[in-house]
Amino acid sequence: MDAVTTPMLLRLIESGQLDPTPFATHRFDLQDAEDAYDVFANAATTHALKVVLTAQPVEAMPAPAEVAELAR
């Protein structure tokens, strides 16, 4: 993919003409990013097309005023 084909592919996905899910061949938790990198780096052996990293949502940080109130 390059600067010419990427926008075209994104338009095809957005319009529903191209389903991108088959290209995501491997999935890893974010904490396993190093393993994911190794799989993608060895794509000829692992047959990886795209590697997806999944992260858990981060809880919202309290506002500074709430932190100050909790510290009292």
TORROBA-702652 format. One record per residue: residue number from 1; chain; z, y, x of N, C-alpha, C in turn. Coordinates in nm, 2 decimals, decimal comma. Last residue first. Layout:
- num/chaine/nz/ny/nx/caz/cay/cax/cz/cy/cx
- NUM/A/Z/Y/X/Z/Y/X/Z/Y/X
...
This chain:
- num/chaine/nz/ny/nx/caz/cay/cax/cz/cy/cx
- 72/A/5,07/1,54/-0,77/5,20/1,60/-0,80/5,30/1,50/-0,83
- 71/A/4,83/1,40/-0,76/4,91/1,41/-0,63/5,05/1,47/-0,66
- 70/A/4,71/1,44/-1,00/4,77/1,31/-0,97/4,86/1,31/-0,85
- 69/A/4,63/1,70/-0,97/4,73/1,67/-1,07/4,79/1,53/-1,04
- 68/A/4,44/1,67/-0,77/4,55/1,76/-0,74/4,66/1,72/-0,84
- 67/A/4,26/1,52/-0,92/4,32/1,46/-0,79/4,44/1,54/-0,76
- 66/A/4,18/1,70/-1,11/4,25/1,57/-1,15/4,32/1,51/-1,03
- 65/A/4,05/1,89/-0,96/4,17/1,93/-1,03/4,25/1,80/-1,07
- 64/A/3,83/1,74/-0,85/3,93/1,78/-0,76/4,06/1,82/-0,84
- 63/A/3,76/1,45/-1,07/3,74/1,59/-1,03/3,85/1,64/-0,94
- 62/A/3,73/1,12/-0,96/3,79/1,22/-1,04/3,76/1,36/-0,99
- 61/A/3,42/0,95/-0,94/3,53/1,00/-0,87/3,60/1,11/-0,96
- 60/A/3,31/0,67/-1,12/3,31/0,81/-1,10/3,43/0,86/-1,03
- 59/A/3,24/0,36/-0,95/3,31/0,44/-1,05/3,31/0,59/-1,02
- 58/A/2,91/0,25/-0,90/3,03/0,31/-0,84/3,10/0,38/-0,95
- 57/A/2,76/-0,05/-1,00/2,78/0,09/-1,02/2,91/0,13/-0,96
- 56/A/2,64/-0,28/-0,75/2,73/-0,25/-0,87/2,75/-0,10/-0,88
- 55/A/2,30/-0,34/-0,66/2,44/-0,28/-0,63/2,51/-0,27/-0,76
- 54/A/2,05/-0,54/-0,53/2,12/-0,50/-0,65/2,26/-0,45/-0,61
- 53/A/1,73/-0,53/-0,38/1,88/-0,53/-0,36/1,94/-0,47/-0,48
- 52/A/1,45/-0,74/-0,36/1,53/-0,64/-0,45/1,67/-0,65/-0,41
- 51/A/1,16/-0,76/-0,18/1,30/-0,80/-0,19/1,37/-0,69/-0,26
- 50/A/0,83/-0,88/-0,23/0,92/-0,77/-0,24/1,06/-0,83/-0,25
- 49/A/0,74/-1,13/-0,11/0,65/-1,01/-0,13/0,73/-0,89/-0,14
- 48/A/0,81/-1,40/0,10/0,87/-1,28/0,03/0,76/-1,18/0,01
- 47/A/0,78/-1,64/0,23/0,69/-1,61/0,12/0,74/-1,49/0,04
- 46/A/0,91/-1,71/0,46/0,99/-1,71/0,33/0,91/-1,68/0,21
- 45/A/0,71/-1,69/0,65/0,78/-1,82/0,63/0,85/-1,83/0,50
- 44/A/0,61/-1,44/0,63/0,52/-1,55/0,64/0,58/-1,68/0,62
- 43/A/0,84/-1,28/0,62/0,77/-1,31/0,50/0,67/-1,42/0,51
- 42/A/1,06/-1,21/0,78/1,00/-1,34/0,80/0,92/-1,38/0,68
- 41/A/1,16/-0,97/0,68/1,10/-0,97/0,81/1,02/-1,10/0,84
- 40/A/1,27/-1,06/0,44/1,15/-0,98/0,44/1,08/-0,98/0,57
- 39/A/1,49/-1,20/0,55/1,39/-1,27/0,46/1,26/-1,19/0,46
- 38/A/1,62/-0,99/0,68/1,57/-1,11/0,76/1,47/-1,18/0,68
- 37/A/1,69/-0,83/0,47/1,60/-0,78/0,57/1,54/-0,89/0,65
- 36/A/1,87/-1,00/0,34/1,75/-0,96/0,27/1,65/-0,91/0,37
- 35/A/2,08/-1,01/0,52/2,00/-1,13/0,49/1,87/-1,10/0,43
- 34/A/2,15/-0,74/0,50/2,11/-0,79/0,63/2,03/-0,92/0,61
- 33/A/2,24/-0,72/0,24/2,12/-0,65/0,28/2,07/-0,70/0,41
- 32/A/2,45/-0,81/0,09/2,37/-0,91/0,17/2,24/-0,85/0,22
- 31/A/2,55/-0,61/-0,06/2,63/-0,65/0,05/2,56/-0,75/0,14
- 30/A/2,37/-0,60/-0,27/2,36/-0,50/-0,17/2,44/-0,54/-0,04
- 29/A/2,24/-0,92/-0,34/2,34/-0,82/-0,36/2,33/-0,72/-0,25
- 28/A/1,89/-1,00/-0,38/2,01/-1,00/-0,30/2,11/-0,90/-0,35
- 27/A/1,59/-1,18/-0,45/1,70/-1,08/-0,49/1,83/-1,11/-0,42
- 26/A/1,24/-1,22/-0,42/1,38/-1,25/-0,37/1,47/-1,14/-0,41
- 25/A/1,01/-1,13/-0,53/1,03/-1,27/-0,51/1,17/-1,31/-0,47
- 24/A/0,86/-0,93/-0,72/1,00/-0,93/-0,67/1,04/-1,08/-0,65
- 23/A/0,62/-0,97/-0,84/0,62/-0,93/-0,70/0,76/-0,94/-0,64
- 22/A/0,66/-1,01/-1,11/0,63/-1,13/-1,03/0,63/-1,10/-0,88
- 21/A/0,71/-0,74/-1,21/0,82/-0,84/-1,19/0,78/-0,96/-1,10
- 20/A/0,52/-0,56/-1,27/0,56/-0,57/-1,13/0,66/-0,68/-1,11
- 19/A/0,24/-0,58/-1,46/0,38/-0,62/-1,47/0,42/-0,64/-1,32
- 18/A/0,02/-0,33/-1,56/0,05/-0,42/-1,45/0,20/-0,45/-1,46
- 17/A/-0,01/-0,18/-1,79/-0,12/-0,26/-1,75/-0,09/-0,36/-1,63
- 16/A/0,19/0,00/-1,85/0,20/-0,14/-1,90/0,09/-0,23/-1,87
- 15/A/0,19/0,25/-1,74/0,11/0,23/-1,87/0,12/0,09/-1,92
- 14/A/0,34/0,20/-1,52/0,39/0,29/-1,62/0,32/0,27/-1,75
- 13/A/0,17/0,04/-1,37/0,30/-0,01/-1,41/0,35/0,07/-1,53
- 12/A/-0,04/0,22/-1,32/-0,07/0,10/-1,39/0,06/0,03/-1,44
- 11/A/0,10/0,42/-1,18/0,04/0,46/-1,31/0,01/0,33/-1,39
- 10/A/0,16/0,28/-0,95/0,27/0,33/-1,03/0,22/0,37/-1,17
- 9/A/-0,10/0,23/-0,84/-0,01/0,12/-0,89/0,10/0,17/-0,98
- 8/A/-0,17/0,50/-0,78/-0,25/0,42/-0,88/-0,16/0,30/-0,93
- 7/A/0,03/0,57/-0,59/0,02/0,64/-0,72/-0,06/0,56/-0,83
- 6/A/-0,05/0,37/-0,39/0,08/0,38/-0,45/0,08/0,45/-0,58
- 5/A/-0,31/0,42/-0,28/-0,29/0,31/-0,38/-0,16/0,32/-0,45
- 4/A/-0,28/0,64/-0,11/-0,38/0,64/-0,22/-0,35/0,54/-0,33
- 3/A/-0,08/0,59/0,07/-0,06/0,71/-0,01/-0,17/0,72/-0,13
- 2/A/-0,06/0,23/0,04/-0,07/0,35/0,11/-0,06/0,47/0,02
- 1/A/0,00/-0,12/0,08/0,00/0,00/0,00/0,00/0,12/0,09
